[in-house]
Amino acid sequence: MFTRIIYLVILMAFVSCSAPEQKQPQQPEPPKALQEVKTEYSFKSSRSSEDLVQELYQELMEKDNAIKQLEDQLNTLQRTEDDSTDAFTGFDKKNKAYHAAADTYLPRISDSLLRDRIRSILINSLARYENSTATHQQLLKQIAENKTSLNDLHIAVQLVRTLGMMEKYQKENMPSKAALLGYIQQQEKGKKIAGQQIQ
């Protein structure tokens, strides 16, 4: 009898040790920018953020290859813009500087007929130059328009993708109303007690 009891105790201990632990379903972890952090001053406080959109987007960039690729492309475009435009803009600046300086020489010519003739030569030369660089100027304008458009799209991507993160956070981390309702009950109790004091 005693042996049977010992045997049952050992068997139960063995079964309880070998029984698989049931894991609690783990709640998805919110983005770091939205996690609560403990500080010395309070038990729990929200992370302070100057720009939550940028913090969330930075986290997204670390996890999403398409976003990382977009940022790499935008950084490359920003870094190489001057390499692509400097040759013409420098050339254009010199030509315009020449014509601006040439205009200051005209008043030095005392002969009015000669002055008018030289002015006409300079105006025609500038017109020919502007005509010859019209395509270049149009391409520079297209670059500026594309830059504005890319900037708009970049902001739109940041907002749309981080909004998705925020909506997921809202869905998964909405606090219970219990604490609010409990506090309201305490307020009502306080109002009742205060009301009794003025009757």
Stockholm file with secondary structure:
# STOCKHOLM 1.0

chainA/1-199         MFTRIIYLVILMAFVSCSAPEQKQPQQPEPPKALQEVKTEYSFKSSRSSEDLVQELYQELMEKDNAIKQLEDQLNTLQRTEDDSTDAFTGFDKKNKAYHAAADTYLPRISDSLLRDRIRSILINSLARYENSTATHQQLLKQIAENKTSLNDLHIAVQLVRTLGMMEKYQKENMPSKAALLGYIQQQEKGKKIAGQQIQ
#=GR chainA/1-199 SS CHHHHHHHHHHHHHHHHHSCCCCCCCCCCCCGGGSEECCSSCSCEECCCSCHHHHHHHHHHHHCHHHHHHHHHHHHHHHHHHHHHHHHHHHHHHHHHHHHHHHHHGGGCCCHHHHHHHHHHHHHHHHHHHHHTHHHHHHHHHHHHHHHHHHHHHHHHHHHHHHHHHHHHHHHHCCCSHHHHHHHHHHHHHHHHHHHHTC
#=GC SS_cons         CHHHHHHHHHHHHHHHHHSCCCCCCCCCCCCGGGSEECCSSCSCEECCCSCHHHHHHHHHHHHCHHHHHHHHHHHHHHHHHHHHHHHHHHHHHHHHHHHHHHHHHGGGCCCHHHHHHHHHHHHHHHHHHHHHTHHHHHHHHHHHHHHHHHHHHHHHHHHHHHHHHHHHHHHHHCCCSHHHHHHHHHHHHHHHHHHHHTC
//
